[in-house]
Amino acid sequence: MSIIYHEHDGDARQIHTKTITIIGYDALGQYVCEQLRHQPVRLLVTGATHDQFLAQSHGFLVEAPAIAVNQADIIFLNVPDETISELYMAWVARGLRKEQMLIFKSGYAITYGFIEPPPFIDVGMISPRMTPRPTASSTHIPVFVGVWQDSSRRAWQHILGFCKAVNLLDGGALEVSFEQETQIRLFVEQAIIPAFQRIMTSATELFIELGYPIDGILTDLYLSGQFSDYIEAVRQHGLLGALNHASKTTQYGVLSRRDKFNDIKLERLFESILTDIRNGNFAKMWAKEHAEGHPHLDKLQKTYESQDLWDLEQQTLDLFHKG
């Protein structure tokens, strides 16, 4: 059975008086910094030039990466998967010392061996499943947490103490391995989201062929937020609970048509995608693509963005945003 940690499981005093370095000042970095601003810690922010400039404008103490890493007790490596290994080697690796803790926001680099931390530090993971708003005081967002290396025998206390200090235990923190976090997240990105996009574009094309107004189609399919209301209901009540809260017409429509989507080809497609994720094929392909300047990605984006549908989508967005 999985372990889920809640607010009473974390003690923010575990990180009090420590020097904490945040590398990367995106929305998640900003949220973490805003929460730590109110804790008795010494907070340093570093990263790319624009990150340092923005953090400084928000009133945080900024240092060069080498200094910030060397002085830290806890380092939160909050950078994208595609650049994490090179930034780790450039900014972090040579400055690590015994009794430090390195926290990742994703298990990607460890899972695929792009980073191999030294044995004398603690290595943990804090991975919110949504990005909290920087100014939020409470998130209620589920979080994945894990410990990959516990050199000090206090890694879990520090992970949960950090989560408590930044209000990331109020939505529950699920203990997972680095591999599980990575593989689940990549599967959502490579199977669920593409399937959703394909369903939406195919449905739009069908309605257009039948003469329905494009603004009405796109509004009801996704621009109105109607679908996000359903996802929010699922988040609160689960798939079954969300359906039980719906009207009888909706329930009958869903349940009487559900079996039409029991296509064995979909299961095989999902299995194939997950296999490439688990055996590292995707990570190797993406590493090579990124190293070459991502020409295939650029080509895919150009093809995708050239579809006539996006002009119609923008026109619909403009229609609702006027005034």
Secondary structure, DSSP 8 states (H G I E B T S, - for coil): ---EE-GGG--GGGTTT-EEEEE--SHHHHHHHHHHTTSSSEEEEESSHHHHHHHHHTT-EE--HHHHHHH-SEEEE---HHHHHHHIIIIIGGG--TT-EEEES-SHHHHTTS----TTSEEEEEEESS---TT-S-----EEEEEEE-SSS-HHHHHHHHHHHTT-STT-EEE--HHHHHHHHHHIIIIIHHHHHHHHHHHHHHHHHTT--HHHHHIIIIITSHHHHHHHHHHHHHHHHHHHHS-HHHHHHHHHHGGGG--HHHHHHHHHHHHHHHTTHHHHHHHHHHHTT-HHHHHHHHHHHTSHHHHHHHHHHHHHH--
